[in-house]
């Protein structure tokens, strides 16, 4: 005698009334998800009513074009087979059928069920209460089918996130095209991967972050490879506006590299390539800078350019004379590009301005700090004594 719910299910969709009733499902997707990852109520309902298995076999044959092979009559035994066939089917569909011959005999669903398979896999990876189960089973299926080795050399992986080994291949592909200078393709790969299911693992995300930082440096170094400036002031402002990005990208890449604990030969190669590109560009800039210093002398001249030794006189003193309260910080070895980062952070809450100035040579701490002191413009002197350069301010060492 059918229950009211089962009769009602017949009216709602015609087929699979027992599955719809036991699982509280209204669609083929919901039925499959209920069998693969049931909640407590669904699990209990399937245990109490074992006759659902016969209907499930007909359901899978009709909706997926797949005939169950297991002789098991329990949900776990059936779910294990369906997990395997659905995951491999998504992988095969996404690669557009370009899979190695050794995988041709692995069971998969009919082509007509592709959209349903995609929807099921998307749902499994999307929800927090299913993610861990998906990750564990996908890794088991990948190992069982030896996909990492058998799919080696595949050129079409699609864009979906079925198995963990695919993310490794995407990362290697990213490295290869970045090293070859195909930056647009590298960025395209990253855009397709940045929301990857497998990047929810911290170690995987760290590797991709390092790879992206190296790409930023490599691309910037490639773009800024031939410095040509007409004057000393132009190269100073050129660095302040544009070339400082080289140092910023280099700093960020090295920070991530030092924090990285993984092992990936391709990443090591990419980082070395990015370092070489950075050194080539920055050395070219340095040579251009030295050429202009030889031609014009130092400090640079220009209406907008201050010297370090004039900062107190030109900026701090007028504020003090006007009765303003002034806090004057002297910070040693803060690179210009880091100063700009500090400006960006402070400007969220405060009114901030930055100004390019010429440092006092030679630029080591003792001279740099002294050049920022009161009266440095007139009283700072560098004297040679016993073969050493002595810094004095108003006659005091």
VMD Tcl script that draws the C-alpha trace (Angstrom):
set ca {
  {0.00 0.00 0.00}
  {1.79 3.21 -1.14}
  {2.01 6.09 1.28}
  {0.40 9.43 0.57}
  {3.88 10.96 0.01}
  {4.67 8.35 -2.63}
  {1.40 8.94 -4.47}
  {2.03 12.68 -4.25}
  {5.54 12.16 -5.69}
  {4.03 10.41 -8.68}
  {1.97 13.49 -9.40}
  {4.98 15.81 -8.99}
  {7.30 14.13 -11.44}
  {6.00 10.80 -12.55}
  {9.06 8.58 -12.12}
  {11.12 7.53 -9.09}
  {8.41 8.04 -6.43}
  {10.19 5.92 -3.81}
  {13.49 7.81 -4.16}
  {11.76 11.18 -4.15}
  {9.81 10.26 -1.04}
  {12.67 8.79 0.97}
  {15.11 11.56 0.06}
  {12.64 14.43 0.01}
  {13.93 15.20 -3.49}
  {12.22 16.87 -6.44}
  {14.84 16.46 -9.18}
  {17.41 14.03 -10.54}
  {20.21 16.21 -9.12}
  {18.71 16.13 -5.64}
  {18.27 12.34 -5.81}
  {21.92 11.77 -6.74}
  {23.13 14.19 -4.05}
  {20.92 12.44 -1.49}
  {22.53 9.11 -2.31}
  {26.09 10.47 -2.43}
  {25.96 12.75 0.62}
  {22.76 12.08 2.58}
  {21.84 14.00 5.71}
  {20.91 12.07 8.84}
  {17.20 11.86 7.94}
  {17.91 10.66 4.40}
  {20.39 8.06 5.62}
  {17.90 6.68 8.11}
  {15.08 6.60 5.54}
  {17.19 4.61 3.06}
  {18.16 2.11 5.76}
  {14.55 1.48 6.76}
  {13.33 0.97 3.19}
  {15.86 -1.24 1.30}
  {13.53 -1.72 -1.68}
  {14.71 1.66 -3.05}
  {17.77 -0.07 -4.57}
  {15.76 -1.58 -7.45}
  {14.32 1.81 -8.33}
  {17.78 3.42 -8.02}
  {19.26 1.03 -10.58}
  {16.55 1.99 -13.06}
  {17.04 5.67 -12.17}
  {20.80 5.63 -12.90}
  {20.27 3.77 -16.17}
  {17.61 6.24 -17.26}
  {19.16 9.55 -16.14}
  {22.90 8.81 -16.48}
  {22.88 6.03 -19.04}
  {24.90 4.01 -16.57}
  {24.21 0.46 -15.37}
  {25.25 -0.22 -11.81}
  {27.80 -3.03 -11.54}
  {27.94 -3.47 -7.79}
  {25.98 -6.34 -6.23}
  {25.78 -4.39 -2.99}
  {22.36 -3.45 -1.70}
  {23.40 -0.67 0.68}
  {23.72 3.05 0.10}
  {27.53 3.18 0.80}
  {28.30 0.46 -1.77}
  {26.14 2.10 -4.43}
  {27.37 5.61 -3.59}
  {31.02 4.53 -3.90}
  {30.44 3.40 -7.50}
  {28.41 6.47 -8.43}
  {31.03 8.80 -6.91}
  {33.69 7.20 -9.06}
  {31.75 7.27 -12.31}
  {30.48 10.83 -11.86}
  {33.88 12.28 -10.95}
  {35.64 10.55 -13.82}
  {32.84 11.54 -16.21}
  {33.24 15.22 -15.30}
  {36.99 14.92 -15.87}
  {36.49 13.22 -19.25}
  {33.79 15.67 -20.41}
  {35.85 18.68 -19.36}
  {38.87 17.46 -21.33}
  {36.60 17.20 -24.39}
  {37.38 13.51 -24.71}
  {41.12 14.04 -25.09}
  {42.07 11.47 -22.48}
  {44.88 8.91 -22.72}
  {44.05 5.54 -24.29}
  {44.78 3.84 -20.96}
  {41.70 5.58 -19.50}
  {39.28 4.73 -22.32}
  {37.92 1.71 -20.47}
  {37.14 3.57 -17.23}
  {33.32 3.66 -16.87}
  {31.56 6.97 -17.41}
  {28.04 8.20 -18.00}
  {26.41 9.00 -21.34}
  {27.26 12.28 -23.07}
  {23.64 13.35 -22.65}
  {24.08 13.45 -18.86}
  {26.98 15.93 -19.00}
  {25.01 18.95 -17.76}
  {23.57 16.92 -14.87}
  {27.05 15.68 -13.93}
  {28.41 19.25 -13.98}
  {25.56 20.46 -11.76}
  {26.08 17.64 -9.27}
  {29.84 18.21 -9.02}
  {29.40 21.97 -8.68}
  {26.97 21.39 -5.83}
  {29.33 18.95 -4.09}
  {32.24 21.41 -4.21}
  {30.17 24.46 -3.31}
  {28.61 23.56 0.04}
  {30.66 23.54 3.24}
  {28.97 20.40 4.56}
  {30.01 18.47 1.43}
  {33.46 19.91 0.66}
  {35.44 17.65 2.99}
  {33.66 14.54 1.70}
  {34.28 15.60 -1.89}
  {37.98 16.26 -1.24}
  {38.50 12.90 0.44}
  {36.68 10.85 -2.18}
  {38.19 12.74 -5.15}
  {41.67 12.02 -3.78}
  {40.77 8.33 -3.33}
  {39.45 8.05 -6.89}
  {42.50 9.88 -8.28}
  {44.82 7.45 -6.51}
  {42.73 4.38 -7.39}
  {42.81 5.26 -11.10}
  {46.47 6.42 -10.94}
  {45.40 9.58 -12.76}
  {48.50 11.58 -11.92}
  {50.66 9.17 -13.92}
  {48.17 8.00 -16.53}
  {47.12 11.55 -17.46}
  {50.69 12.83 -17.72}
  {51.15 14.78 -20.93}
  {47.49 15.71 -21.36}
  {47.18 19.02 -23.19}
  {43.44 19.65 -22.66}
  {42.35 19.72 -19.05}
  {39.37 22.02 -19.40}
  {38.55 24.48 -16.64}
  {36.80 22.40 -13.98}
  {38.16 21.28 -10.61}
  {37.56 17.55 -10.49}
  {40.88 16.19 -9.23}
  {43.78 17.63 -7.25}
  {46.43 16.58 -9.77}
  {44.88 18.88 -12.38}
  {45.70 21.92 -10.26}
  {49.36 20.78 -10.24}
  {49.35 20.57 -14.03}
  {47.76 24.02 -14.32}
  {50.47 25.45 -12.05}
  {53.20 23.86 -14.16}
  {51.57 25.20 -17.31}
  {51.44 28.66 -15.69}
  {55.18 28.43 -14.94}
  {56.04 27.28 -18.46}
  {54.23 30.08 -20.28}
  {55.44 32.73 -17.80}
  {59.07 31.71 -18.33}
  {58.49 31.80 -22.10}
  {57.23 35.38 -21.79}
  {53.62 34.53 -22.64}
  {52.27 36.76 -19.89}
  {48.69 37.08 -21.16}
  {48.28 33.32 -21.26}
  {49.76 33.03 -17.76}
  {47.27 35.60 -16.46}
  {44.46 33.73 -18.22}
  {45.45 30.51 -16.44}
  {45.48 32.30 -13.09}
  {42.07 33.84 -13.70}
  {40.65 30.38 -14.40}
  {42.30 28.96 -11.26}
  {41.93 31.70 -8.66}
  {38.59 30.33 -7.42}
  {39.67 26.72 -7.67}
  {38.26 24.31 -5.10}
  {41.75 22.96 -4.46}
  {43.13 26.41 -3.61}
  {41.09 26.26 -0.41}
  {44.08 24.24 0.86}
  {46.52 26.71 2.37}
  {49.68 25.17 0.91}
  {48.23 25.22 -2.61}
  {47.16 28.86 -2.26}
  {50.65 29.82 -1.03}
  {52.25 28.29 -4.13}
  {49.91 30.10 -6.50}
  {50.41 33.37 -4.63}
  {54.18 33.01 -5.01}
  {53.75 32.18 -8.70}
  {51.61 35.28 -9.28}
  {54.10 37.51 -7.44}
  {56.91 36.15 -9.62}
  {54.82 36.79 -12.75}
  {54.18 40.40 -11.66}
  {57.90 40.94 -11.22}
  {58.81 39.23 -14.48}
  {56.24 41.16 -16.49}
  {57.25 44.50 -14.94}
  {60.95 43.80 -15.51}
  {60.23 42.92 -19.13}
  {58.26 46.13 -19.63}
  {60.91 48.31 -17.93}
  {63.96 46.83 -19.60}
  {65.40 49.79 -21.53}
  {65.68 52.92 -19.37}
  {66.41 56.13 -21.28}
  {66.17 59.48 -19.53}
  {67.12 62.96 -20.68}
  {68.16 64.36 -17.30}
  {68.92 63.45 -13.72}
  {65.66 64.89 -12.45}
  {63.70 62.91 -15.05}
  {65.19 59.59 -13.92}
  {64.46 60.47 -10.28}
  {60.82 61.18 -11.05}
  {60.74 58.20 -13.39}
  {61.71 55.94 -10.51}
  {59.28 57.64 -8.13}
  {56.35 57.24 -10.53}
  {57.04 53.95 -12.33}
  {60.30 52.13 -11.76}
  {59.73 51.78 -8.01}
  {57.22 49.07 -8.96}
  {60.19 46.85 -9.80}
  {61.45 47.03 -6.23}
  {57.95 46.53 -4.82}
  {57.27 43.41 -6.87}
  {60.72 42.06 -6.04}
  {60.19 42.62 -2.31}
  {56.77 40.97 -2.36}
  {58.02 37.95 -4.30}
  {60.97 37.42 -1.95}
  {58.70 37.72 1.09}
  {56.41 34.97 -0.21}
  {59.38 32.86 -1.28}
  {60.91 33.01 2.20}
  {57.58 32.00 3.76}
  {56.99 29.17 1.28}
  {57.60 25.70 2.71}
  {56.63 23.63 -0.30}
  {58.54 21.80 -3.00}
  {57.82 22.50 -6.65}
  {60.66 22.49 -9.18}
  {58.70 24.67 -11.55}
  {58.23 27.41 -8.95}
  {61.96 27.44 -8.21}
  {62.64 27.92 -11.91}
  {60.08 30.72 -12.18}
  {61.48 32.57 -9.16}
  {65.04 32.32 -10.52}
  {63.85 33.61 -13.89}
  {62.05 36.53 -12.24}
  {65.14 37.39 -10.18}
  {67.28 37.40 -13.31}
  {64.80 39.67 -15.08}
  {64.73 42.02 -12.10}
  {68.53 42.27 -11.87}
  {68.85 42.91 -15.59}
  {66.36 45.79 -15.50}
  {67.53 47.35 -12.25}
  {71.18 47.20 -13.31}
  {70.27 48.95 -16.57}
  {68.50 51.65 -14.55}
  {71.49 52.01 -12.24}
  {73.85 52.41 -15.20}
  {71.62 55.13 -16.62}
  {71.50 56.85 -13.23}
  {75.29 56.80 -12.83}
  {75.70 58.18 -16.37}
  {73.47 61.14 -15.57}
  {75.17 61.80 -12.21}
  {78.52 61.92 -14.01}
  {77.08 64.36 -16.52}
  {75.22 66.68 -14.10}
  {76.66 66.11 -10.63}
  {74.73 65.56 -7.40}
  {72.26 66.55 -6.00}
  {69.97 67.02 -8.95}
  {68.72 70.50 -9.68}
  {65.11 71.45 -10.22}
  {62.46 73.70 -8.75}
  {60.57 70.82 -7.12}
  {63.53 68.79 -5.87}
  {64.66 69.26 -2.27}
  {67.87 67.98 -0.73}
  {67.84 66.02 2.50}
  {69.92 68.68 4.21}
  {67.27 71.31 3.45}
  {64.22 69.41 4.76}
  {64.35 70.85 8.27}
  {64.94 74.37 7.01}
  {62.34 74.32 4.25}
  {59.58 72.16 5.77}
  {59.88 71.83 9.55}
  {61.07 75.32 10.53}
  {58.18 77.20 8.84}
  {55.69 75.07 10.80}
  {57.51 75.72 14.07}
  {57.67 79.45 13.34}
  {53.90 79.42 12.77}
  {53.34 77.84 16.19}
  {52.36 74.43 14.83}
  {52.94 71.28 16.87}
  {55.32 69.05 14.93}
  {56.31 65.42 15.41}
  {59.43 64.75 13.38}
  {60.32 61.10 12.77}
  {63.70 60.06 11.40}
  {63.46 56.54 9.95}
  {66.57 54.76 8.73}
  {66.68 52.58 5.59}
  {63.03 52.93 4.61}
  {63.03 52.36 0.86}
  {61.10 54.80 -1.28}
  {58.59 52.18 -2.46}
  {57.95 51.19 1.17}
  {57.41 54.84 2.01}
  {54.71 54.95 -0.66}
  {53.06 51.88 0.87}
  {53.09 53.63 4.25}
  {51.52 56.69 2.64}
  {48.71 54.54 1.21}
  {47.94 53.04 4.61}
  {47.96 56.38 6.43}
  {45.88 58.11 3.77}
  {42.88 55.96 4.68}
  {42.41 58.09 7.80}
  {44.74 61.07 7.44}
  {45.65 63.73 4.90}
  {49.06 62.67 3.61}
  {51.49 64.06 1.06}
  {54.77 62.61 -0.15}
  {57.68 64.43 -1.75}
  {60.74 63.27 -3.62}
  {64.06 64.53 -2.19}
  {67.71 63.88 -2.99}
  {69.68 61.99 -0.34}
  {73.00 63.18 1.00}
  {75.92 61.15 -0.32}
  {77.27 58.74 0.77}
  {73.97 57.16 1.80}
  {74.88 55.28 4.96}
  {73.12 55.81 8.29}
  {75.44 58.30 9.93}
  {75.34 60.72 7.00}
  {71.65 60.16 6.25}
  {70.51 60.87 9.81}
  {72.76 63.90 10.21}
  {71.48 65.42 6.97}
  {67.97 65.54 8.41}
  {68.94 67.45 11.57}
  {68.35 71.21 12.19}
  {70.86 73.48 10.44}
  {72.20 70.57 8.37}
  {72.04 72.76 5.27}
  {74.78 75.03 6.58}
  {76.55 73.00 9.27}
  {76.80 69.47 7.89}
  {80.33 68.68 6.73}
  {82.16 65.54 5.69}
  {85.86 65.56 6.54}
  {88.59 63.08 5.72}
  {90.59 62.21 8.83}
  {93.15 59.39 9.08}
  {91.84 57.86 5.89}
  {88.25 57.83 7.15}
  {85.28 60.01 6.25}
  {84.05 61.78 9.37}
  {80.56 63.32 9.60}
  {80.30 66.54 11.59}
  {77.40 68.85 12.36}
  {78.40 72.28 13.57}
  {81.86 70.96 14.40}
  {80.53 68.01 16.45}
  {81.11 64.43 15.35}
}
mol new
graphics top color blue
foreach p $ca { graphics top sphere $p radius 0.5 }
foreach p [lrange $ca 0 end-1] q [lrange $ca 1 end] { graphics top cylinder $p $q radius 0.2 }
display resetview
